[in-house]
Amino acid sequence: MNSPADAVFVQLFTRDPLVHGTAMLQVLSRLNGLLPSDDTTLQRTVRACLEQPAEHREFLWSSAGGALQAAVNPIFYPSDSHSVISLEVPLHLVDADELVRFVRDMGERLDADFGYATVLTELGGVLPTMSLTQLDLRRWLPEEWHGLWLGGPYLDLIGAERIRGAPAYTVERHGPRGFWLQLGPLTPARSSAERQAEQDHREQVRDHLGPDLFWRPDRRVYRTPTFARPAGRPAEGTLTAHPAIRPGSTRTTDPGMP
């Protein structure tokens, strides 16, 4: 049984700016049906977001106690490379299968470049947090995860056959350019033996896909994909990246950098 101290964290990165058509409405409708809420704050926040002009819509919501948090950050600025959907929810309050469906469906519908789901377990009375930024995708992939969405840029970088052959619990093709990989059910490892087995499995998948894709404290050089310019991104200005980062290439970093 899942403990109230267990949480699942999800993020999706898409080049869809989420300011045109019905994309934002689709995302918010799914979140509204997925997230448990014992008051009307979620519904009010959804309505308030949709009442804004499309180019000004940004969705930020937290439950009264802060245990549930959701955000949809569209592409606003010329320097933005992705819209980002983030969700943190106690595992005992959400249907894990529905959560996986949300990531897969939104990943395919929005042609997401990358996404992940990971289970967070309280350690020493503290629930760890996890969050990637757009810049992180140009540096590395996270070392901790339970499920991965790999979109077109990673398909080009890794190759469909290699992804399909990953030794994961689930490897599913979704649409022409998306794969969902899952280590196992979204349940926390309780014992040290379970945690070690989970870590070993994750490393097997990482080594198969390419260990130089994933962050490690002792790694200095990473392979990263080339991300296409987002469709409909604001025209003024130009995309500016960190001077030490060249998307689509390897780079050298400080091994102590988080």
N, C-alpha and C positions, 0 to 999 in steps of 0.2 A: 504494500500500500504506500502511496506517495504521502510524504510528510508536508504539512503546511510550510515548512522551511525550504522545500524544493521549489525551484522556479525554472521555467524554460524561457530562453531568450532567442529571438528570431530577428534576422535582418535580411532585406532584399535590396539589391542595387540594380536599378534599371536606367537605361538612357532615355526612356520615355519621360518627358518633362512633367507629365501629369497636370498640364494646364489646358489641354485641348480635349475635346470630345468627352467621353464618359469614363475615362480611365480613373479619375479620382473618385467618381461616384461608385464605380465598381469596387475599388479598394475599401472605401468607407462602408459600403453595404456589407461586405464580407467581414470586416472588423466588427461591425455592429452586431452581426449574428454570431460571431465567434466568441467575443469577450463577455464574460459574466458581469452583470452590473445590478446591484440591488437598489439603485436609485436612477434618476433620469439624467444624470450629468453627462453620460456618454451620448445619449440621444440628442441632448441640447447642444453639445459640442459639435456633433456631426452636422446638425442643422445650421449652426452658426458658421461652420466652415463652408458649407455649400452655398450659403447666402452671400459669401464674399465674391468679388470678381474673380474669374478663373485664374488670372495671373497673380493674385494675391492669396490664394488658398494655401494654408499650412495647417496641418492637424496636429495638435498637441493635447493629450488627455492623460490624466492620472486619477485613479480612484481616491476616495476620501483618505484612506490610510496609506496611499502610495504604493500598495502592493502590486497593482496593475498599472502598467504604463504603456502608452502607445503613441507613436509619432509617425507622421507622413510628411517628409520634407521634400517638396518638389524642387526642380531645377529653377533657380531664381537668377543666378549671376553668371556672367560669361565664364568665370573660372570653375563653375560647377561641372563635373563630369557625369554625375548620376543623381537621380532622385533616390531617396532612401526611405524605406519602410522599416520601422523598428517596433518591436513588441516584447514586453516582459510581463509574464503572468505566472502566478503560483500554479504548479503542475496539477494540484488536486482540484483546481477550479476550471480546468479546460480539458476537453476531449483531445488526447494526444493525436489520435488518427485524424481528427478534424484540423488540427494545427498543421500536420504534415500536408493534408490536402490543400490548405490555404497556401502554403509555400509553393507546392507544385503547380497549383492552378494559376496563382498570380505570377509565378516565374514564367510559365508558358504564355499567359495572356499578355504580359508586359514585356516579353522577350528579355527577361532580366539577365544581366551578365553574371551575377554571382548572388548567392544567398546561403544562409546556414541556419541551423537550429541546434542549440546546445542546452543541456540540462545543467543548472547551477545548484549545488548542494551546500548548505550551510557548513562552514568549517570554523570551529572555535567560537561559535556564536555569531559569526559574520557571514552574510550571504555575499559571495563575490559578484562583481559586475563584469560585463563584457560588452564592448561596443567597438565596431570598426568605423572608420571614416572613409570618405572617397579617396583620400591620399593613401591610406593603408593599402588599397587594392593595387596601387601602382608600385607598392613596395614588396608585399608578400601576402600569403593567405594565413588565416589563424591556425595555431597549432592545436586548439581545443575545439571540438565540434562533435555532434552526434549525427547530423545530417548535413549534406552539402548539395546546393544547386549550382551546377556548372553550366553557364550559358555559352553563347557563340564564341567569344574571345578565348575562353578556356578550351573549347572544342578545337579551335584552330591551333592552340598552343600545345595541347597534350595529344590530341588525336582521338577520334571516336572509338577506335578499336581498343586503345589502351584504357580509356575510361570504362568501356563496356566490360573489360576483363578484370576490373578492380575486385579484390577479394572482400567485398562488402556484403552485408546482410541483404541489402536491396540495391540493385542498380537498374534504374528505369529510364527509358528514353521518353521524353515528353516534347512533342512537336519536332520541328526540323532541327532545332539548335539547342536543346536543353537536356540535361541529365540530372536525375536525382539519385544520390548515393546516401545510404543510411547504414550506420554501424549495427543497429539493432533497435528494439523498442525504445521509445523516449522514456526511459526509467533510470533513476540514479543508481550508481554502484554504491553499495552499502559497506561491504567489507574491503579490506586492503587487497585481498585476492581478487575480488571483482574489479576493483579499480585498476589493478595491474593488468588483468586480462583485457579490460577495455582499452587501456593505453597501448598494449601490445598490438591489439587489433587495429587501432588507429594508425600506429606506425607502419603496419603492413600495408594499409591502403595508401598512406603517404609515400612510402618507398616505391610502391607500384606506379603511382601517378607522377612522381618526381619529387624527391626530397628537397630539391632546391626551389620548390614553389612555396614551402611552408616555413613560417618563422621558427627559428631556433636561436637561443642566446649566443651560440658560438658560430652562427653562420653569418658570412659577410656578403655573399653573392647570391642573388635570387634571379629566377626567370619570371618575367611578368608579361602579360599579354598587351597587345595594342588595342586600346578602346577607341571605337569610332566616335566621331563628333555626334553628340546627341541631336536628334531631330527636333527642330523647333526651339533650340536653345537661343536665348537672347543674342541678337546679332552684334550689339555694340561690344567693343573690346575684343580681346583674344584670350584663348585659354592659356593660363599661366601655371606652370608646374614648378615644384621645388627645383632649384638649379642643379641639385645632385641627383635628380630622378629623370630618367629618360624612358617614358612608357614604351613597352615592347622590347626592352633590352635588359641586360643584367646590370647590376650596380653594386658598389661597395659601400657598406654601411658600418657604423660604429657597432660592434657586437653587443655593447651594453644598451643600445637603444631599444625601448620596449616596442 
